[in-house]
Amino acid sequence: MWAKQDWYNDSEGFVIPQDKVTDLTASLSSDGTLTWNVPEGDWIVSCLEMKTTGVTNTPATPEATGLEVDKMSKKHLSAHFDAYMGEILRRIPEADRKSLKIAVQDSYETGSGLGIILGNIPFRADAGLEIGLYEDNSVLNIFYQGVRQGWYPPLVFLGIGAMTDFSALISNPKLILIGAAAQFGIFGAYMIALALGFEPNQAAGIAIIGGADGPTAIFLSSKLCPNLMGAIAVCAYSYMALVPIIQPPLMRLLTTKKERLIRMKPARQVSQTERILFPIIGLLLTTFIVPSGLPLLGMLFFGNLLKESGKTTRLAKTAGSALNDIIVMLLGLTVGCSTQASEFLTMKTIYIFFLGFMAFAIATASGVLFVKFMNLFLPKTKKINPLIGNAGVSAVPMSARISNNIGLEYDRHNFLLMHAMGPNVAGVIGSAVAAGALLGFMS
């Protein structure tokens, strides 16, 4: 393709005036045949098209599920943007729109489903094919080392840090307490797991599901109970996708209508210096308080520092996009392969899913109830809407969006999204701290 463009020998020749371009779309038949009465002169005919991969995006709401939007159609692209970001902008009062600086509108495709199929293809173990996940030197086994040795989750946290804006948390530091309170789901599930007869290391690996953080669950379970890692990972991601179903009933049950109508003051502006100091201080505190959490939190704060320093933009973009996409793809594939029937289709898996549900329910209730407890000591003008308590579960940004959606049901001008992002990112830190603490105790 590029060899055909050698005639572009200068920048001026590369730019073609719009009035000298003829759109031949109407001359194309349905089978792609071009029928055109060519005028005199030298013409260059270029065909630009976009072909879908045929893969449906996921996870997404029902109205947003389907094939990828045609990026080459201004009409379709505008409709896609206007249906989501346009709706958000229309709902936000004009005075508050300046708080929205960056918006990422995207979806991703899952890989663990294919991995589950690959991991259960029957073949003779003594055939020497070197294709099984647990066969030395096989391709899947090489990829699996990233899970087994704990390489992938820290790299995912590097990407998360490079994509996360902690301004909502920095501007209102007390919101970190909500993220901490939601971690009661982890320790509550840990005690229930012990009561059901699981070993302490297995109970710890299962309980981390309550943190609603897939990479953290995979990291801890790969260290403490690798034989249960597949079931734990599938359970964690399943319940993360079910956040819109699990959380709303609990939020309505535990709050009154008056509490749901509480309006919070807009967050203050956070300076560049504060954003740079936050990951540095966070890294130092992690080192002194929970050093076993450094593989995850250290990479999270490092990625955030790349973003906020303003001097390593290219590295931050790579960590948050291409590198993160590759690691997530390999992580999903290899974890899916580890769900072999002999380990996955057991009563323990059923118990794990039950404990996962309990962990999510306890975490959501703990966050909401803790906000109500905080409000007992806060002045009337600084009350916190309890609906953001669920966001302490670190399903970013799904749980924060649930807070906002339910708030809008009772007051269409009460936008809680930016407030909910504070405990939401605090939950990411809290679940990693909990994982580090459990790893430290169990090692």
Residue pairs with C-beta under 8 A, 6 or more apart in sequence:
7 13
8 14
24 34
24 36
24 45
27 34
27 35
27 36
28 34
29 35
34 45
48 72
49 72
50 70
50 71
50 72
52 67
52 68
53 68
54 67
55 67
55 68
55 109
56 65
56 66
56 67
57 64
57 65
57 66
57 67
57 68
57 107
57 108
57 109
58 65
58 107
58 108
58 109
58 110
59 107
59 241
60 107
63 83
64 83
64 84
64 107
69 76
69 77
69 80
70 76
70 77
71 77
81 105
84 105
85 103
85 105
88 100
88 103
89 97
89 100
91 408
91 412
91 415
92 100
92 415
93 413
93 415
96 266
96 415
99 266
99 267
99 418
100 418
101 165
102 165
104 163
108 325
108 328
110 332
111 328
111 329
111 330
111 331
111 332
111 333
111 336
112 233
112 234
112 237
112 332
112 333
112 335
112 336
113 336
114 333
114 336
115 332
115 333
115 334
115 335
115 336
115 337
115 338
115 339
116 234
116 336
116 337
116 339
117 336
118 140
118 333
118 336
118 337
119 133
119 230
119 336
119 337
119 338
119 339
119 340
120 339
120 340
120 341
123 129
123 131
123 132
125 132
129 135
130 136
130 137
130 138
131 138
131 139
131 140
132 138
132 140
132 141
133 140
133 141
133 144
133 334
133 337
133 338
133 340
134 141
134 144
135 141
140 334
140 337
143 330
143 333
143 334
144 334
144 337
144 338
145 151
146 152
146 327
146 330
146 331
146 334
147 218
147 222
147 229
147 331
147 334
147 335
147 338
148 222
148 226
150 219
150 222
150 223
150 295
152 215
152 218
152 327
152 330
152 331
153 215
153 216
153 218
153 219
153 295
153 296
153 331
154 219
154 295
154 296
154 298
154 299
155 299
155 323
155 324
155 327
156 215
156 324
156 327
156 328
156 331
157 215
157 296
157 297
157 299
157 300
157 303
157 432
158 299
158 300
158 302
158 303
158 319
158 323
158 324
159 303
159 319
159 320
159 321
159 323
159 324
159 327
160 215
160 300
160 303
160 324
160 396
160 428
161 279
161 299
161 300
161 301
161 302
161 303
161 304
161 305
161 306
161 307
161 319
162 303
162 304
162 306
162 307
162 316
162 317
162 319
162 320
162 324
163 303
163 307
163 320
163 324
164 300
164 303
164 304
164 307
164 396
164 425
164 428
165 421
166 275
166 278
166 279
166 304
166 425
167 267
167 270
167 275
168 175
168 267
168 418
168 419
168 421
168 422
168 425
169 175
169 176
169 421
169 422
169 423
169 425
169 426
170 270
170 274
170 275
170 278
171 267
171 268
171 269
171 270
171 422
172 267
172 419
172 422
174 374
175 384
175 388
175 419
175 422
175 423
175 426
176 422
176 423
176 426
176 429
176 430
177 370
177 374
178 367
178 370
178 371
178 374
178 384
178 388
178 389
178 391
178 392
178 422
178 423
178 426
179 367
179 392
179 394
179 423
179 424
179 425
179 426
179 427
179 428
179 429
179 430
180 392
180 426
180 430
181 366
181 367
181 369
181 370
181 389
181 392
182 363
182 364
182 366
182 367
182 370
182 389
182 390
182 392
182 393
182 394
182 423
182 427
182 430
183 210
183 211
183 363
183 366
183 392
183 427
183 430
183 431
183 433
183 434
184 362
184 363
184 366
185 210
185 211
185 358
185 359
185 360
185 361
185 362
185 363
185 364
185 366
185 393
186 207
186 208
186 210
186 211
186 359
186 363
186 431
186 434
186 438
187 207
187 434
188 207
188 210
188 358
188 359
188 362
188 366
189 206
189 207
189 209
189 210
189 355
189 356
189 358
189 359
189 362
190 203
190 204
190 206
190 207
190 438
192 355
192 358
193 202
193 203
193 206
193 207
193 351
193 355
194 200
194 203
196 351
196 355
198 206
198 351
199 225
200 442
201 224
201 225
201 442
202 224
202 225
202 228
204 220
204 224
204 225
204 438
204 439
204 441
204 442
205 217
205 220
205 221
205 224
205 225
205 228
205 229
205 232
206 221
206 225
206 228
206 232
206 352
206 355
206 356
207 355
207 359
207 438
208 216
208 217
208 220
208 221
208 232
208 236
208 431
208 434
208 435
208 438
209 217
209 232
209 235
209 236
209 239
209 352
209 355
209 356
209 359
209 360
210 356
210 359
210 360
210 362
210 363
210 393
211 217
211 363
211 393
211 394
211 427
211 430
211 431
211 432
211 434
211 435
212 236
212 239
212 240
212 243
212 360
212 363
212 393
212 394
212 395
212 399
212 427
212 431
213 236
213 394
213 395
213 427
213 428
213 431
213 432
214 233
214 236
214 237
214 240
215 296
215 331
216 296
216 431
216 432
216 435
217 232
217 233
217 236
218 229
218 232
218 233
218 236
218 331
218 335
219 295
219 296
219 435
220 435
220 438
220 439
221 228
221 229
221 232
221 233
222 229
223 439
223 443
224 438
224 439
224 442
225 232
227 343
228 343
228 348
228 352
229 335
229 338
230 335
230 336
230 338
230 339
230 340
230 343
230 344
231 339
231 343
231 344
231 348
231 349
231 352
231 353
232 352
233 335
233 338
234 335
234 339
234 344
235 349
235 352
235 353
235 356
236 356
238 353
238 356
239 246
239 356
239 357
239 360
240 395
240 398
243 360
243 393
243 395
243 398
243 399
243 402
244 398
244 402
246 357
246 360
246 361
246 364
247 360
247 364
247 390
247 393
247 399
247 402
248 402
248 406
250 361
250 364
250 365
250 368
250 390
251 364
251 368
251 386
251 387
251 389
251 390
251 402
251 403
251 406
252 406
254 365
254 368
254 369
254 372
254 386
255 368
255 372
255 386
255 387
257 410
259 372
259 375
259 385
259 386
259 387
260 385
260 386
260 387
260 406
260 407
260 410
260 411
261 410
261 411
261 414
262 383
262 384
262 385
262 386
263 385
263 411
263 414
264 383
264 384
264 385
264 416
264 419
265 381
265 382
266 418
267 418
267 419
267 422
272 308
272 310
275 308
276 305
276 308
276 309
278 304
278 308
279 300
279 301
279 302
279 304
279 305
279 308
280 301
280 305
282 297
282 301
282 429
283 297
283 298
283 301
283 302
286 293
286 294
286 297
286 298
286 301
286 433
286 436
287 294
289 433
290 297
290 433
290 436
290 437
290 440
291 436
291 440
292 436
292 437
292 439
292 440
292 443
293 432
293 433
293 435
293 436
293 437
293 439
294 436
296 432
296 435
296 436
297 429
297 432
297 433
297 436
300 428
300 429
300 432
303 316
303 319
303 320
306 312
306 315
306 316
306 319
307 316
307 320
360 393
363 392
363 393
364 389
364 390
364 393
366 389
366 392
367 389
367 390
367 391
367 392
367 393
367 423
368 386
368 387
368 389
368 390
369 389
370 389
370 392
371 384
371 385
371 386
371 388
371 389
372 386
372 389
374 384
375 383
375 384
375 386
378 384
384 419
385 403
385 407
385 414
385 416
385 419
387 403
387 406
387 407
387 416
387 420
388 400
388 403
388 416
388 419
388 420
388 422
388 423
389 423
390 399
390 402
390 403
391 399
391 400
391 402
391 403
391 420
391 421
391 422
391 423
391 424
391 427
392 399
392 423
392 424
392 426
392 427
392 430
393 399
393 427
394 424
394 425
394 427
394 428
394 430
394 431
396 424
396 425
396 427
396 428
397 421
397 424
399 420
399 424
399 427
400 417
400 420
400 421
400 424
401 417
401 420
403 416
403 417
403 419
403 420
404 415
404 416
404 417
404 420
407 414
407 415
407 416
408 414
408 415
